[in-house]
């Protein structure tokens, strides 16, 4: 076998495939620019904060917290739009059903009396959501609201307690002075010692009262707060965080689709008959196609990366070498999958359908939409069969952590691609053999 | 295994191919000597392409044996494949590539290094130089056939299988193609050419005629086929006066007449003889002896369309006779 001739034969496909793709700009637009623009628009337009709810409060005229209801609502920030107060529950519910408002809050009657009676006064939140995510949000909103109310109530109790202790302070000071005077006048006697002990106790109480008045009511009712810090150098926004996964899905889809259409087109067109008669071998043919699509995928990948890193300002902490290795392994494994699709498909339509099915599977199972830990272990098996799953993990590490924490994922991705390439070669060899 | 210089380049023995219950090629045997043009004629669906596919190793025969360039197609090595050129019946090159790029691609498939000059030569031969920058999808069907032909000849093969190379080509260019095939033949190339244009048989050294049921019903040189079709050579006599039935009866009784004697118009007679050169003087003698005025008596080469129809009819008669 002349290796130079073998290279020339493989080279036939490099030039041919690249020229064919370049001659089909619409295909490139549909496969690359289309999904990229859709995801870009989504990323730019997606709002990370929840939709504000217009809320009407149903509260009795003589309710002691009536004046604070608006204050509590405002304390929740933009999540609640105060829609007014009413005493008419039916009218409020009617407005809710008509979709004029989002939420009705029924404030409990005479809440203080209920607390004194050792009962929980209950705020009832009534909504009209059917989306389980939004229903869950209303639940969280209700807890935040009642926490705010409880905190406000506790703060007022604390203020009241501080005020009462300040009122007591003068009396304690007088009693302390009196006890000291008694101690001096009765000394030395056992009574003088007891008066001295009393003076000490009163001094301690005085100090406690002083301490109590030094602490603000806010700290008293919520002594502990949390603060979250990250050792990561960057904290990507939600939109930025999705950039590596979008890149991976686009490149995987591009490589799979190109490869899936490639061999099936040769077979449908009849060119494969020509190759059967020629000295071209299945390995030379496959090699040429791999190189062609690696070049095309690499060019598209470089363009997309430049767009997101330099155009959209996505953080990039890692090395370009690691990034290139991950993208190359992703393209290689995706091409192997695409060629497999091409070899088991009978028509180009079938190949496109299989490619779309793989894209859909990747959207749901690769960690793009939901984290892998949220999937049941038996479903995660599917995740780890997808090149995108490995590449998303790896690119996030390279871009946002600046290092490859799990290099084994890179090895598995490349190794899986190589194993699939062997399967492709065997299948192609069988297709190229005589009938 | 190398084929001997004098041995046949292609040898098929009892070659049969069945697809399920359908027999595409039925017990076909032939040999093609080195440097010959073998014409493979038959109606559409008679198994011509299937035969080529068995000879090139695309199909495995159901039964029978094949030897091409001294090797069985299922054992073709790279060196044998490099010596074979193949032009499939349909256009299988790439419509999005230009004419030039398609030829570059085909040259690469055969591992050719420097190929620019060779491509230009073939473009000139198939008269596509002006269209070299056009995408294959933007040229006519005839041009696509010419492009396929050029692609199959790029690597200077010793044996070329051309599946209907002249289909859809205008008569002038078809003639040029055959001239080129003769040139290739003179350079030692063996050509296996299928065609539905029966008239092209005349350019071949050896002709195989396929029937619709996949049988090879005739295999010989064009002249021999002509004799085979009509039972001898054909002579046309033109009399000055009208031909009488008595004259036809007399001619049928002549010993040099070996086949049909029939009247053509008022004054003409066609007769099949063993050898036209010796028969014509005897016809003239017969005329003089009978007092007939013979305007002309000459050998007649019937068109190959007639030869083909005659062979097909004879084959059908033989088959129905055999069945009855």
Boltz contact constraints between the chains, C-beta under 6 A:
constraints:
  - contact:
      token1: [A, 5]
      token2: [B, 111]
      max_distance: 6.0
  - contact:
      token1: [A, 8]
      token2: [B, 108]
      max_distance: 6.0
  - contact:
      token1: [A, 8]
      token2: [B, 111]
      max_distance: 6.0
  - contact:
      token1: [A, 9]
      token2: [B, 111]
      max_distance: 6.0
  - contact:
      token1: [A, 11]
      token2: [B, 108]
      max_distance: 6.0
  - contact:
      token1: [A, 12]
      token2: [B, 105]
      max_distance: 6.0
  - contact:
      token1: [A, 12]
      token2: [B, 108]
      max_distance: 6.0
  - contact:
      token1: [A, 12]
      token2: [B, 109]
      max_distance: 6.0
  - contact:
      token1: [A, 16]
      token2: [B, 105]
      max_distance: 6.0
  - contact:
      token1: [A, 19]
      token2: [B, 97]
      max_distance: 6.0
  - contact:
      token1: [A, 19]
      token2: [B, 101]
      max_distance: 6.0
  - contact:
      token1: [A, 20]
      token2: [B, 96]
      max_distance: 6.0
  - contact:
      token1: [A, 23]
      token2: [B, 96]
      max_distance: 6.0
  - contact:
      token1: [A, 269]
      token2: [B, 92]
      max_distance: 6.0
  - contact:
      token1: [A, 270]
      token2: [B, 90]
      max_distance: 6.0
  - contact:
      token1: [A, 270]
      token2: [B, 92]
      max_distance: 6.0
  - contact:
      token1: [A, 271]
      token2: [B, 92]
      max_distance: 6.0
  - contact:
      token1: [A, 273]
      token2: [B, 58]
      max_distance: 6.0
  - contact:
      token1: [A, 273]
      token2: [B, 88]
      max_distance: 6.0
  - contact:
      token1: [A, 274]
      token2: [B, 92]
      max_distance: 6.0
  - contact:
      token1: [A, 276]
      token2: [B, 58]
      max_distance: 6.0
  - contact:
      token1: [A, 277]
      token2: [B, 56]
      max_distance: 6.0
  - contact:
      token1: [A, 277]
      token2: [B, 86]
      max_distance: 6.0
  - contact:
      token1: [A, 278]
      token2: [B, 81]
      max_distance: 6.0
  - contact:
      token1: [A, 278]
      token2: [B, 109]
      max_distance: 6.0
  - contact:
      token1: [A, 279]
      token2: [B, 78]
      max_distance: 6.0
  - contact:
      token1: [A, 279]
      token2: [B, 81]
      max_distance: 6.0
  - contact:
      token1: [A, 279]
      token2: [B, 82]
      max_distance: 6.0
  - contact:
      token1: [A, 280]
      token2: [B, 109]
      max_distance: 6.0
  - contact:
      token1: [A, 434]
      token2: [B, 57]
      max_distance: 6.0
  - contact:
      token1: [A, 434]
      token2: [B, 58]
      max_distance: 6.0
  - contact:
      token1: [A, 434]
      token2: [B, 59]
      max_distance: 6.0
  - contact:
      token1: [A, 434]
      token2: [B, 60]
      max_distance: 6.0
  - contact:
      token1: [A, 435]
      token2: [B, 59]
      max_distance: 6.0
